[in-house]
């Protein structure tokens, strides 16, 4: 008995020893700076979080148990089969030049599917009825009713098709014509859904897609959504009044003084929109790129037996596609175009918008077309911990500058730089690089110059491009912002510089369009063409990054994304600085700062998981600054990356082996740089 007791005691002691004396091993990682919980020198880390996404069906019905699903019914299984489990964001342009470059942001999705109850639906559709105003049918709604007519081309004498808005009998290809246009304010609708989310179990601030179907109800009205008073900041042109801006979706707005709302609604019972070519049920290829385009018809066309693009479609599958490829990938958790860090590992704290107005002789007064303080005010929210300033320098658009400007809009046969991959833009790029290098010679130490060129031409020298955010042509690092105006772009089209430069500077500071992006599970880049034509509906959201000119500022989805990118950038650049410090043999004097910063990053990740993204970025910035300041004080050489000092003048062959640059918006495997706009997108933007 005694021997057995001793044996048991010895066994217990050995087990305790194996388990560390009954205590859990210390968390974190042992480093030259002590044990750290979050920071890890030289590690490219990823902030991975579980993200709840609500999918709320309003007006849709599920098939009864045991029954066959009809084309207008919703089966959650279609969503489960389509939606991704996770997402990992990449820096899209840098990734197109080589290996995939991750931002350090990853998401594991938790989906919550909700079918709204009858009371919620009754109240919501009563709200729409109370807020709308009956208006005449737009020309594009008439196009849906009539489709196309064959006419003689006056130039060639050949038969050609053109949209028809004068028919007295609806097209035989459609199931039902649009007979009304009840216009409802899109932001009022978004706000109502956000304010009433708790009634369907949605917590305030959660990402939520509302999928709406009014059509099945007796109180249905043919309707569309508007932002009727949306106007250009410089010219006052009301883009919101244009027929081409009637919508089926909206969301992502910022409500000043209120907690973030993260709502986007999509209504297939609305009148078919012009923006996604939903009105055209005749042609497989609506963009003219030779590839059949997948787009969503209005709800009443699902189940048709007619020979239209809606034949054989089920709304449940299409709603799942929109949720994945628009709401998730392009709005809620998108990948940025450029690095948010700008100049890793020493990220800028002082940013000057270095504006150059290149004024054509006799061109419109630039003072009426560019509000530099307003540009600064609007873009500063994307770098909330940096000091912003701006300078404006006006020079004549003549001489060498006029030559390189004209080269930018040449076709290949008239290329100014045929030996370069960027055969049209290379001379302008080199010209502005030289000016940027000269500007840095007199800039205060540590100031980041964000070079913006506004070309105010006195002739219609190009077809309508408003702007572009250039990269360096070698590493995918952001370089210049170029804006363009011509007499026709000002009048009749109604554009000034301010909104365009806010949009393009948004690109420079990282942001992508809401109509093109990347699917990480499929490693796929895509835009609104081919089987993803429908994703142009991402433009129907509250952001200046859209092309529909209905927003002047960055939306909630933009701000969330940017603050997440910054949180990860501060974390990973802190890791890089710690490694520089370790290699310099300066760990000891920086250890206290590293420990304090590590505690801040622990708090930051807690805020990040709670979706308090601005606070997460603030804490991350504070931790980053502690380490950076201590490292510099200890004599560590921490250099900001300066792309303009690292150009090698690569020739055509060298560059073409590296960059994946597309001239269309068709889907492609891997990371690709898409064009700023295609002829189809320009036609949409300039449409009345």
C-alpha positions in Angstrom: 0.0 0.0 0.0 2.8 2.3 0.9 4.7 1.5 -2.3 1.6 2.1 -4.4 1.2 5.6 -2.7 4.8 6.5 -3.5 4.4 5.3 -7.1 1.3 7.4 -7.6 3.0 10.4 -6.0 6.0 10.1 -8.3 3.7 9.7 -11.4 1.8 12.8 -10.3 5.0 14.8 -10.0 6.3 13.7 -13.4 3.0 14.7 -15.0 3.1 18.1 -13.3 6.7 18.6 -14.5 5.7 17.7 -18.0 2.9 20.2 -17.8 5.0 23.0 -16.4 4.0 22.5 -12.8 0.3 22.8 -13.7 0.8 26.3 -15.1 0.1 27.3 -18.8 3.3 28.3 -20.7 3.7 32.0 -21.1 2.1 33.5 -24.1 3.8 35.5 -26.8 7.2 35.2 -28.4 10.6 35.6 -26.8 12.6 38.3 -28.7 15.7 40.5 -28.3 13.2 43.0 -26.9 11.7 40.6 -24.3 8.6 38.6 -24.6 6.1 40.2 -27.0 2.4 39.3 -27.4 1.7 40.8 -30.8 4.9 42.3 -32.2 7.4 40.0 -33.9 10.6 41.5 -35.5 10.9 41.0 -39.2 7.5 39.2 -39.5 4.9 40.0 -42.1 1.9 39.5 -39.9 -1.8 39.2 -40.6 -4.6 40.5 -38.5 -7.2 37.8 -38.9 -10.7 38.4 -37.5 -14.1 36.7 -37.6 -16.6 39.0 -39.4 -20.3 38.6 -39.1 -22.2 39.3 -42.3 -26.0 39.5 -42.3 -28.0 38.7 -45.4 -31.6 39.9 -45.0 -34.3 38.9 -47.4 -37.1 41.4 -47.6 -40.1 40.3 -49.8 -38.5 37.0 -50.9 -39.9 33.6 -50.0 -38.3 30.2 -49.5 -39.8 27.1 -51.2 -42.1 25.2 -48.9 -40.6 22.0 -47.5 -40.5 19.3 -50.1 -41.5 21.6 -52.9 -39.4 22.5 -56.1 -37.8 25.9 -55.9 -39.2 28.3 -58.4 -37.1 30.8 -60.3 -38.2 33.7 -58.0 -37.8 31.9 -54.7 -34.7 31.9 -52.5 -32.9 28.9 -51.2 -30.2 29.6 -48.6 -28.3 26.6 -49.9 -27.5 28.6 -53.0 -25.7 31.2 -50.8 -23.9 28.5 -48.8 -22.6 27.0 -52.0 -21.5 30.4 -53.4 -20.3 32.6 -50.6 -16.6 32.4 -49.6 -15.4 31.2 -46.2 -12.7 33.7 -45.9 -10.9 36.6 -47.6 -7.3 37.8 -47.5 -6.6 41.3 -48.9 -3.7 42.0 -51.2 -2.1 45.2 -52.5 -3.4 44.8 -56.0 -1.0 47.0 -58.1 2.2 45.8 -56.3 1.0 42.2 -56.6 0.7 42.6 -60.4 4.4 43.2 -60.6 5.5 40.0 -59.0 4.6 37.8 -56.1 1.3 38.4 -54.2 1.8 41.1 -51.6 -0.7 40.7 -48.7 -1.9 43.8 -46.8 -2.0 41.9 -43.5 -5.8 41.8 -43.3 -7.8 38.6 -43.4 -11.4 37.7 -42.6 -13.3 34.5 -41.7 -16.9 35.1 -42.4 -19.9 34.1 -40.3 -23.1 34.4 -42.2 -26.5 35.1 -40.7 -29.4 34.6 -43.0 -32.7 36.3 -42.0 -36.1 36.4 -43.7 -37.9 39.6 -42.6 -41.2 39.1 -41.0 -44.5 40.4 -42.4 -44.6 43.4 -40.1 -41.1 44.6 -41.1 -42.0 44.1 -44.8 -45.3 46.0 -44.4 -43.6 48.9 -42.7 -40.7 49.1 -45.1 -42.8 49.1 -48.2 -45.2 51.6 -46.6 -42.1 53.8 -46.0 -41.1 53.5 -49.7 -44.6 54.4 -50.7 -44.6 57.5 -48.4 -41.2 58.7 -49.6 -41.5 58.3 -53.4 -42.7 60.7 -56.1 -44.1 59.5 -59.4 -42.0 60.7 -62.4 -42.2 60.1 -66.1 -40.4 57.1 -67.4 -36.8 57.7 -68.3 -35.5 57.0 -71.8 -33.7 53.9 -70.5 -36.8 52.5 -68.9 -38.5 53.0 -72.3 -35.5 51.2 -73.8 -36.4 48.2 -71.6 -39.9 48.2 -72.8 -39.0 48.5 -76.5 -35.6 46.9 -76.7 -34.1 47.5 -80.2 -35.2 48.5 -83.6 -33.4 48.0 -86.9 -32.5 51.2 -88.9 -30.4 52.1 -91.9 -26.9 53.5 -91.1 -26.8 56.8 -92.9 -23.1 56.4 -93.6 -23.0 52.8 -94.8 -26.6 52.1 -95.8 -26.4 48.9 -93.8 -29.0 47.7 -91.3 -28.0 48.3 -87.7 -29.7 48.0 -84.3 -30.3 50.9 -82.0 -32.3 51.2 -78.7 -35.9 52.2 -79.2 -37.9 54.4 -76.9 -40.9 55.1 -79.2 -42.6 51.8 -79.5 -46.3 51.5 -79.0 -46.2 47.8 -78.4 -43.7 46.3 -75.8 -41.0 44.1 -77.1 -42.0 40.5 -77.4 -38.8 39.5 -75.5 -39.9 41.0 -72.1 -42.5 39.5 -69.7 -43.9 42.8 -68.5 -43.2 46.5 -69.5 -42.3 49.2 -67.0 -45.4 51.4 -66.6 -44.3 53.7 -63.8 -41.3 55.4 -62.3 -41.8 56.0 -58.6 -38.6 57.7 -57.5 -37.3 57.2 -54.0 -34.3 58.7 -52.3 -31.6 56.0 -51.9 -30.0 57.4 -48.8 -33.4 57.7 -47.0 -34.0 54.1 -47.8 -30.5 53.1 -46.5 -31.1 55.0 -43.3 -34.5 53.4 -42.7 -33.0 49.9 -43.0 -30.1 50.8 -40.7 -32.4 52.3 -38.1 -34.7 49.3 -38.2 -32.2 46.5 -38.4 -32.7 45.4 -34.8 -36.2 44.3 -35.8 -34.7 41.5 -37.9 -32.0 40.7 -35.4 -29.2 42.9 -36.9 -27.0 44.7 -34.5 -26.1 48.3 -35.2 -22.8 48.5 -37.2 -22.8 45.0 -38.5 -22.2 44.5 -42.2 -25.6 43.8 -43.7 -26.9 43.2 -47.3 -30.6 43.7 -47.7 -32.0 41.9 -50.7 -35.3 43.5 -51.6 -38.3 42.3 -53.6 -41.4 44.5 -53.7 -42.8 42.9 -56.8 -44.7 40.0 -55.1 -46.9 42.4 -53.1 -50.3 44.0 -54.1 -49.0 47.4 -53.2 -46.1 47.1 -55.6 -45.1 50.2 -57.6 -42.6 50.3 -60.5 -39.8 52.3 -58.9 -36.2 53.5 -58.9 -33.8 55.0 -56.4 -32.2 58.4 -56.8 -29.7 60.9 -55.3 -31.5 63.6 -57.2 -29.6 66.6 -55.7 -26.1 65.2 -56.1 -24.0 67.8 -57.9 -20.5 68.5 -59.0 -18.5 70.5 -56.4 -17.2 73.0 -58.9 -19.8 73.4 -61.6 -22.9 72.6 -59.7 -24.1 70.2 -62.4 -26.7 67.9 -61.0 -25.6 64.5 -62.0 -28.3 63.1 -59.8 -31.0 64.5 -62.1 -29.7 62.5 -65.1 -31.8 59.5 -66.2 -28.6 57.3 -66.4 -28.3 57.7 -62.6 -31.5 55.9 -61.6 -30.5 53.0 -59.4 -31.4 49.6 -57.9 -29.0 49.7 -55.0 -27.3 51.9 -52.4 -25.4 51.9 -49.1 -22.2 52.7 -47.3 -23.2 56.3 -46.4 -21.6 58.2 -43.5 -24.1 59.8 -41.1 -22.4 62.6 -39.4 -22.5 62.5 -35.7 -23.8 58.9 -35.6 -22.2 55.5 -35.1 -21.1 53.8 -38.3 -23.8 52.1 -40.3 -22.7 49.3 -42.6 -25.7 48.7 -44.8 -26.1 48.0 -48.6 -29.4 47.2 -50.2 -30.0 45.6 -53.6 -33.5 45.7 -55.1 -34.2 43.5 -58.2 -37.8 44.7 -58.2 -36.7 48.2 -59.0 -36.9 49.4 -62.6 -33.9 47.9 -64.6 -30.9 50.3 -64.3 -28.9 51.7 -67.1 -25.6 51.4 -65.2 -25.4 47.6 -65.4 -27.2 47.3 -68.7 -30.1 45.5 -67.0 -32.5 47.1 -69.4 -31.0 45.1 -72.3 -32.4 41.6 -72.4 -31.7 41.2 -76.1 -27.9 40.9 -76.5 -25.6 38.6 -74.7 -22.7 41.0 -75.1 -23.7 44.5 -73.9 -20.2 45.9 -73.6 -19.0 45.3 -77.1 -15.8 43.4 -76.0 -16.8 40.2 -77.8 -17.6 38.3 -74.6 -21.1 37.4 -73.3 -22.0 39.6 -70.3 -23.8 38.2 -67.2 -26.2 40.8 -65.8 -29.2 40.7 -63.6 -32.7 41.3 -65.2 -35.6 42.7 -63.1 -37.3 40.2 -60.8 -40.3 39.7 -63.1 -38.2 38.4 -65.9 -37.0 35.4 -63.8 -38.8 32.3 -65.0 -39.4 33.6 -68.5 -39.6 31.2 -71.4 -38.8 33.9 -73.9 -35.5 34.0 -75.8 -34.0 36.7 -73.7 -30.9 36.9 -71.5 -33.1 36.1 -68.5 -34.1 32.6 -69.8 -33.2 29.8 -67.4 -32.1 32.0 -64.6 -32.9 31.6 -60.8 -32.9 34.7 -58.7 -31.5 32.9 -55.7 -28.2 32.1 -57.5 -27.9 35.6 -58.9 -28.5 37.2 -55.4 -25.7 35.0 -54.0 -23.4 36.1 -56.8 -24.1 39.8 -56.1 -23.5 39.2 -52.4 -20.1 37.6 -53.0 -18.6 39.5 -55.9 -20.0 43.0 -55.2 -21.0 43.3 -51.5 -18.1 41.3 -50.0 -15.2 41.6 -52.4 -15.8 45.2 -53.5 -17.6 47.0 -50.7 -17.3 45.3 -47.3 -13.8 43.8 -47.3 -12.0 44.8 -50.6 -8.4 44.8 -51.5 -6.6 48.1 -51.9 -5.1 49.3 -55.2 -1.9 50.5 -53.6 -0.1 50.2 -50.3 -1.5 52.2 -47.5 1.9 52.6 -46.0 3.1 54.9 -48.9 6.8 54.9 -47.8 7.6 51.8 -45.7 9.0 51.3 -43.2 8.9 55.0 -42.2 5.3 56.0 -43.0 4.7 59.8 -43.6 3.2 62.0 -40.9 3.4 65.2 -43.0 1.7 65.1 -46.4 1.6 68.0 -48.9 -0.8 67.9 -51.8 1.7 69.3 -54.4 -0.8 70.6 -57.0 0.2 71.7 -60.5 -2.4 73.4 -62.7 -1.3 73.2 -66.3 -3.4 75.9 -68.0 -4.1 75.9 -71.7 -4.3 79.4 -73.3 -7.9 80.5 -73.3 -9.0 77.5 -71.2 -11.7 78.0 -68.5 -10.8 79.8 -65.3 -9.1 77.2 -63.0 -10.2 79.1 -59.9 -13.8 78.0 -60.7 -12.7 74.4 -61.4 -10.4 73.5 -58.5 -11.0 74.0 -54.8 -7.7 72.9 -53.3 -8.7 73.3 -49.6 -11.7 71.2 -50.2 -9.7 68.4 -51.9 -7.4 68.5 -48.8 -10.3 68.4 -46.4 -11.9 65.4 -48.1 -8.8 63.2 -48.6 -7.4 63.9 -45.1 -9.8 61.4 -43.5 -7.8 58.6 -45.2 -4.7 59.5 -43.1 -6.2 60.8 -39.9 -2.9 60.9 -38.0 -1.0 62.9 -40.6 -0.8 66.6 -41.0 -2.0 67.8 -44.5 -1.2 70.9 -46.4 -1.5 71.9 -50.1 0.2 74.2 -52.6 -1.0 75.1 -56.0 1.3 76.2 -58.8 -0.1 77.3 -62.2 2.0 77.1 -65.3 1.1 77.4 -69.0 0.3 74.3 -70.9 2.8 74.9 -73.7 6.2 73.9 -75.0 7.7 70.6 -73.8 4.9 70.1 -71.3 2.3 70.4 -74.0 4.2 67.9 -76.1 4.4 65.2 -73.4 0.7 65.9 -72.5 -0.3 65.2 -76.1 1.8 62.1 -76.2 -0.3 60.8 -73.3 -3.4 60.5 -75.5 -1.7 59.0 -78.6 -2.5 55.6 -80.2 0.3 53.1 -80.6 0.9 54.0 -84.2 1.8 57.5 -83.2 3.5 56.5 -80.0 6.0 59.0 -78.6 7.9 56.3 -76.6 7.6 53.0 -78.6 10.6 51.5 -76.8 8.8 51.7 -73.4 6.0 49.5 -72.2 4.0 52.7 -71.4 4.4 53.9 -75.0 2.0 56.9 -74.5 2.6 57.9 -70.9 6.3 57.5 -70.5 7.3 61.0 -71.6 4.8 62.6 -69.2 5.9 60.3 -66.4 9.6 61.2 -66.9 8.8 64.9 -67.1 6.9 64.8 -63.8 9.5 62.6 -62.1 12.1 65.3 -62.8 9.8 68.0 -61.4 9.1 65.8 -58.3 12.8 65.3 -57.7 13.4 69.1 -57.9 10.5 69.7 -55.5 11.9 67.3 -52.9 15.2 69.3 -52.9 13.4 72.2 -51.1 10.7 70.2 -49.2 11.0 70.0 -45.4 12.7 66.8 -44.2 10.2 64.0 -43.7 7.4 65.6 -45.8 5.7 63.4 -48.3 4.9 65.2 -51.6 1.7 63.8 -53.2 2.1 65.2 -56.8 -1.1 66.1 -58.5 -1.2 67.5 -62.0 -4.4 69.1 -63.3 -4.3 69.6 -67.1 -6.8 72.3 -68.1 -6.9 72.0 -71.9 -8.4 74.6 -74.2 -9.2 72.1 -76.9 -11.1 68.8 -77.0 -7.8 66.9 -77.4 -8.9 63.6 -75.9 -12.1 61.5 -75.7 -13.2 62.2 -72.1 -10.7 60.7 -69.6 -11.0 62.6 -66.3 -8.1 61.3 -64.3 -5.8 58.5 -63.4 -3.6 57.5 -60.4 -0.3 56.3 -61.8 2.2 53.8 -60.4 6.0 53.8 -60.8 6.0 51.2 -63.6 8.4 48.9 -61.7 7.1 47.9 -58.3 3.4 49.0 -58.4 4.1 51.9 -55.9 1.8 54.8 -56.3 3.5 57.8 -58.1 1.4 60.6 -59.7 -2.2 61.8 -59.8 -3.2 63.2 -63.2 -6.5 65.1 -63.8 -7.8 66.2 -67.2 -10.4 68.7 -68.3 -11.4 69.8 -71.8 -14.1 72.3 -72.9 -16.6 69.5 -73.5 -15.9 67.8 -70.2 -16.8 71.1 -68.5 -19.8 71.9 -70.8 -22.0 70.0 -71.6 -20.8 67.2 -69.3 -20.5 69.3 -66.2 -17.2 68.3 -64.6 -14.6 70.3 -62.6 -11.3 69.1 -61.1 -12.2 68.9 -57.4 -14.2 65.7 -57.3 -11.9 63.9 -59.8 -8.8 64.8 -57.8 -10.4 63.6 -54.6 -11.2 60.3 -56.4 -7.7 59.8 -57.9 -6.0 60.8 -54.6 -8.2 58.2 -52.9 -6.5 55.7 -55.3 -3.1 57.1 -54.4 -3.7 56.7 -50.7 -4.8 53.0 -51.4 -8.5 52.7 -52.3 -9.9 50.7 -55.2 -13.1 51.3 -57.2 -16.3 49.7 -56.0 -16.7 48.1 -59.4 -13.5 46.1 -59.9 -11.4 44.0 -57.5 -10.1 40.7 -56.4 -11.5 37.4 -55.0 -8.8 35.8 -52.8 -10.2 32.3 -52.5 -10.3 32.1 -56.3 -7.1 34.2 -56.8 -9.1 36.1 -59.4 -9.1 39.8 -60.6 -12.3 41.0 -62.3 -14.2 44.0 -63.4 -17.7 44.7 -64.8 -17.4 42.7 -68.0 -18.0 39.2 -69.1 -19.4 36.9 -66.4 -19.0 39.8 -63.9 -20.8 42.5 -65.9 -23.3 42.9 -62.9 -20.6 44.2 -60.5 -21.0 47.7 -61.9 -23.8 47.8 -59.3 -21.0 48.4 -56.8 -20.9 52.0 -58.1 -24.4 52.4 -56.6 -23.0 53.1 -53.2 -22.1 56.2 -51.2 -18.5 56.8 -52.3 -16.5 59.2 -54.4 -14.6 56.2 -55.7 -17.7 55.3 -57.8 -18.1 56.5 -61.4 -21.7 57.6 -61.2 -20.9 61.1 -59.7 -23.5 60.8 -56.9 -21.1 61.1 -53.9 -18.4 63.7 -53.2 -16.8 62.0 -50.2 -15.5 58.7 -49.0 -18.1 56.3 -47.6 -18.2 54.1 -44.5 -16.9 51.1 -46.4 -13.9 53.2 -47.6 -13.1 54.4 -44.1 -13.4 50.9 -42.6 -11.1 49.5 -45.2 -8.6 52.3 -45.0 -8.3 52.1 -41.2 -7.9 48.3 -41.4 -5.1 48.7 -44.0 -3.4 51.3 -41.7 -3.7 49.1 -38.7 -1.9 46.3 -40.5 0.6 48.7 -42.0 1.5 50.1 -38.6 1.9 46.6 -37.2 4.1 45.3 -40.0 6.3 48.4 -40.3 6.8 48.3 -36.5 8.0 44.7 -36.9 10.3 45.9 -39.7 11.8 48.7 -37.6 12.4 46.3 -34.7 14.3 44.0 -37.0 16.4 47.0 -38.3 17.0 47.8 -34.6 18.1 44.3 -33.8 20.5 44.1 -36.7 22.0 47.5 -35.7 22.6 46.0 -32.2 20.4 48.6 -30.6 17.7 46.4 -29.0 18.5 47.4 -25.4 17.6 51.1 -25.6 14.5 50.3 -27.6 13.2 47.5 -25.4 11.0 49.6 -23.2 9.4 51.3 -26.2 8.8 47.9 -27.8 7.1 46.6 -24.7 4.9 49.6 -24.4 4.0 49.4 -28.1 3.2 45.7 -27.8 0.6 46.5 -25.2 -0.9 49.1 -27.5 -1.1 46.6 -30.3 -2.9 44.2 -28.0 -5.5 46.9 -27.4 -5.6 47.8 -31.1 -6.4 44.2 -32.1 -9.2 44.1 -29.5 -10.7 47.3 -31.0 -10.2 45.9 -34.5 -12.1 42.7 -33.6 -14.9 44.9 -32.2 -15.1 46.8 -35.5 -13.8 50.0 -34.0 -11.5 50.5 -36.9 -10.5 54.1 -36.4 -9.6 53.5 -32.8 -7.6 50.4 -33.8 -5.7 52.5 -36.3 -5.1 55.2 -33.6 -3.7 52.7 -31.1 -1.6 51.0 -33.8 -0.2 54.4 -34.9 0.7 55.2 -31.3 2.5 52.0 -30.9 4.3 52.5 -34.2 5.4 55.9 -33.3 6.8 54.7 -29.9 9.1 52.2 -31.6 10.0 54.5 -34.5 10.9 57.4 -32.2 12.9 55.2 -29.9 14.8 53.5 -32.8 15.7 56.9 -34.3 16.8 58.2 -30.9 19.0 55.1 -30.6 20.7 55.8 -33.9 19.0 53.3 -36.0 18.8 54.2 -39.7 15.1 54.0 -40.6 14.6 55.1 -44.2 11.4 55.9 -46.0 11.1 54.2 -49.4 11.5 56.8 -52.2 10.3 55.3 -55.4 11.5 58.3 -57.5 15.1 57.5 -56.4 14.8 53.8 -57.4 13.9 54.0 -61.1 16.0 52.0 -63.5 14.5 53.1 -66.8 13.4 49.6 -67.7 12.8 49.0 -71.4 9.8 47.4 -73.1 11.0 43.8 -72.8 12.0 44.1 -69.1 8.8 45.7 -68.0 6.5 43.4 -70.0 8.0 40.4 -68.3 6.9 41.8 -64.9 3.7 43.6 -64.9 0.3 42.1 -65.5 -1.6 45.0 -67.1 -5.0 44.5 -68.7 -6.6 46.7 -71.3 -10.0 45.3 -70.5 -12.1 44.4 -67.4 -12.5 40.7 -68.2 -11.7 38.3 -65.3 -8.1 37.0 -65.1 -6.3 34.7 -62.7 -4.0 36.4 -60.2 -3.5 40.1 -59.5 -3.9 42.5 -62.5 -3.9 46.2 -63.0 -7.1 47.2 -64.8 -7.5 50.3 -67.0 -8.9 53.4 -65.2 -11.9 53.2 -67.5 -13.0 51.4 -70.7 -15.0 52.9 -73.6 -18.1 51.3 -72.1 -17.5 52.9 -68.7 -16.8 56.3 -70.3 -20.1 56.0 -72.2 -21.9 55.3 -68.9 -20.3 58.2 -67.1 -21.1 60.7 -69.9 -24.6 59.5 -70.5 -27.5 61.9 -69.9 
